[in-house]
Structures are given as C-alpha cells and as structure tokens.
C-alpha cells in the first residue's frame, strides 16, 4: 500500500469519526433535537425533501436515542401539518390558492379536494406515509374543512409508523451502518485482512 493511500485512508477515517461525533451530539443535545424538530417542521411545510435523509444517520450514530429522534421528528411533522391545515382553512383564497397556482399543483389539488369531501382519513394516511410531498394533502384537507381532529390523527398515526418504523429498522439492521459511523471495518473486510 502506498503512503498516499494510507494518508487518504487516515483522512477518511478522521472524517467519519468527526461526522459520527457530530451526529451523536445532535441526538444527545437539546439544540440538536430542536434542530431536528425544526427540520421536520420545514420538511412538512416548505421543503419537500424526506427528513429520513437527515435522521437515519443520526439514529445510527446514537441508536440508544433513536426513539427520541423519532419523537421530535414526529412532533415537528405534526406541527407543520397543523399549520398548513389552518392556513388553508382560514386563508385559502388570500394565501393558499396563489401558492398552489404558483407551484403548479392546481390539478392535483382539485382532485384531492374532491376526495376529501367524500372522506379523506385514509387518503391523508396514505399520502403521509408515502414519500410524496404532504403539503398538498394538508392544504386540501384544510380547504375542504375536513375535520381537524381526523386530519391530525391520520397524520400522527402515519408519521409515527414512518419514523418509529425507521428507528426499528436502524435498531434491527443498522449494525453495519453503526459500525461504519464507529469507524470499524465491515466483518468481511476485517476477515480478509487478518
């Protein structure tokens, strides 16, 4: 092995160790958990990028606190959905309709609104658990004056299934991910080098 390869390997190991420490710090500190809650709120309201990209490595780096990470993610997501619902319910014509038109969601929104009037619990549940931007469902539920308590139950149940399910997957199958964040070699690589 060349000196350059050894140096690059050492740098990569240092980067992984630093990343692992930062992610574990996010899971253990109040500021980190507040940041995760805020990121989840933003993901639900404005930025349609799955929060799982952020929380999965954090859960793997601090598996013991994965339940807390899932909980604060759930809180942020439900709060964001409630805000969108209330905006659509109270300010639909003034604020929400121009936003829907600007985003090009009018046809999707009209279809969802019609389905909400028929009964939207399972629709909210399905949209919330799938990797589909939930903003449309929250806005349609508010605009259709779908019962807020049914909306919040559907959001909370589906997002809990999603986030706590991810935590269980990390607990059950994340040993490889956790080893990677710990800077250890995978077993097959460790066996061949011995």
N, C-alpha and C positions, 0 to 999 in steps of 0.2 A: 504494500500500500504506500502510495506517495505521501510526502509531507503535506502537500496541498489537500489531498483527500482527507487526511487526518484532521487538518485545520478546519476544513469545511464541516466535517462531521462534528467537531467540537463546537463550532459556532451554532450548528443546527440544534445540538443538544442543549446549548445555553438558551437559545430562542424558545424551545419547547418548555424548558424549566421555567423561564420567565413568564411565558404565557400561562402555564399551569398555575403559578403562584398568583398571577393577576385574576384569573378566573375563579380560583378558590377564594380569593379576597372579595370578589364580587358577591359570591354566595354567602360569605360569612359576615360582611359588614352591612350596617343599616343603609349607608349611602348606595351600596351596590344593589341591595334589594329594592330600594326606592327607584334606582335607575332602571331595573328590570320592570318594575311596575309601570313606570313612565313609558318605557319602550313598548310594553304590551298595549298600553292605552293608545299610543301613537299608531301602532300597527292596526288596531281595530278602527281607528277614526280616520287617519290620514294616509299612512304609508302601507300599501298592501303588500308587504314583504313578510313572509312567515316568520314569526318570533322564534320558532323552533331552531332556526339557524343560530340564534344567539344563545338560547337556554340549553341546548343539548350539550355543547362543550362545557358549560358551567356546571351542569348536573354531573357530567363525567368527571370533572376535576374535583368536585366536592359532593360525592354521592350521598353522604350522610345528610346533607342539607337539601337534597333534590326535592323533597316534599315541600319545603319552604319556598324554594324557587318556583315550583309548580303553583303553589298557593298564591304568591304575589303576582305571578303571570295571569292567573285566573282573575284576581281582583282587578287588575288593570284592564283586562279584556272586557269584563262585565261592565265596568265603569264607562269605558269608551262606547260600548254598545248602547248603554242607557243614555249617554249624552247625544249620540246620533238619533236615537229614537225620539228624544224630547225635542231636538232641533226640528226634525221632520214633522212632529206633531204640532208644534207651536209656530214654526216659522217656515212652513212648507213653501208657500208661494213667494215669499220675500227672499229666502236664502237657499233652500234646498233645490227647488226646481231649476234655478240658473246654474247651480253646481252640477246637477245631473246632466243638463244640456251641454255644459262645458266639457264634461268628462266623456260625453258620447254614450251615456248609459240609458237614454230615453226609452228605447225599445225593450231593453231588459227590465227596466223599472216598471213600465206599463204592464208587462206580463206578470211580474211578481206582485204588483199591487192587486191585480185581479185575483190571483191565487190566495192572497192574504184575506180577501173578503170572504172566500169560501172556507177558510180555516188554515192558519199558517204555522201551527206549532211544529209539525214535522218538517215543514219547509225551512223554518228558522234553524231547527236542529240539524238538518242535513247540510245546509249551507255553512253553518257554523263549524261543523266537524270536518268538512271537506276543505281542501286547500284552495278555496275560492274567496275572493275579497268579500268580507261580510258587510261592508259598508252599504251595499245595495239592499241587502235584507233588512238591515236596521232602519234605513231610510224608508223603505216600502212599508214596513210594519208601522212606523210612526205616522206616515201619510195616510195609511188605511185605518188608523185609530184601532189597530189590533190591541187587545187587552195587554197592558204593560206587564202585569204580573205573569201572564203566559209567555210573553216575549222573554222576560228575564229568566224564567225557569228553563226555557228552551236553550237560551244562551249559556246559562250557568251549567246545565247538565252536559251539553255537548262539548263545551270548552273544558270542563273538568275531565271528561272522558279523554279528551285530546291531550291535555297537559299531564295529568296523573298517569295516563297510559304511557306517555313518553318517558316519564320518570321510572315506571316499572320496567320498560324496555332497557333503559340505561342500567338499572339495577341488575336485571337478569342477563343481559347480553353485552353490557358495556365494559366488561373486564378488559377487552382489547383496547377500547378507547381510553379507559382509565390508565392502562399500562403505558399507552402512548403519551398521555399527559404527564405520567410519572417519570418519563424518560427511560423506561425499561425497554429492552429488545423484545419483540414478539417471540414466543416459545420456539417456533420453527427456526428463526434466525439464531437464537441463543443455542439451540441444539447443534446446528451445523458448524458454529464457530468453536465449539468445545472439542 
